[in-house]
Every structure is written in structure tokens, then in C-alpha cells.
Amino acid sequence: MKASPVEEPPPSPLELIGGPQPEVALGGNAAHLGDSVSYYNNERYHESLDNVTPADVYFGRQHDVLRQRDRVKTRTMQLRRKHYRAAQAA
């Protein structure tokens, strides 16, 4: 039995009209674009997402992140109150 040939993917619209391919059009900026997308999705907090990253939302971590922030904020306020009262008493 003869093995079936591997099908080639269809040409992109840019290939059909003879335009530049994305990797050629981007040139040396492709790495920078990848870094920007990674920063946007994994490090930058989005106000519309309750100040968590899109990756946190996608992977379902946003509730854990927000709970941890609340714990840190509560502890920080307790310590500030303690230091303020100690300074007032002195």
C-alpha cells in the first residue's frame, strides 16, 4: 500500500497576492513583539480585570491573587496602626 503524501497548508492571503510574510515584514521586531505580548498578558495588571493579569484570569488564579492582596493590605494596616499608636504614646 502506498503512503499518502503530506498535505501542504493552503497559502495565506499575503502569499496569494505576493505580499511580505509576517516574519519578513516584522524583521528584527518579531522578538520585541513577542516580549510585548508576554508582558501584556503575564505581567501588566488590567483595571478592567480587577487589577490582575489576563493570565491570572485565564488560569483561574484571580481569586487567589485578590485574597492574597487583601491579606497583605490588612496586615499592613494593622502594623501601621500599631506603629502610629506607639508613636502617639511616646
Secondary structure, 3 states (H helix, E strand, C coil): CCCCCCCCCCCCHHHHHCCCCHHHHHCCHHHHHHHHHHHHHHCCCEHHHCCECHHHHHCCCHHHHHHHHHHHHHHHHHHHHHHHHHHHHC
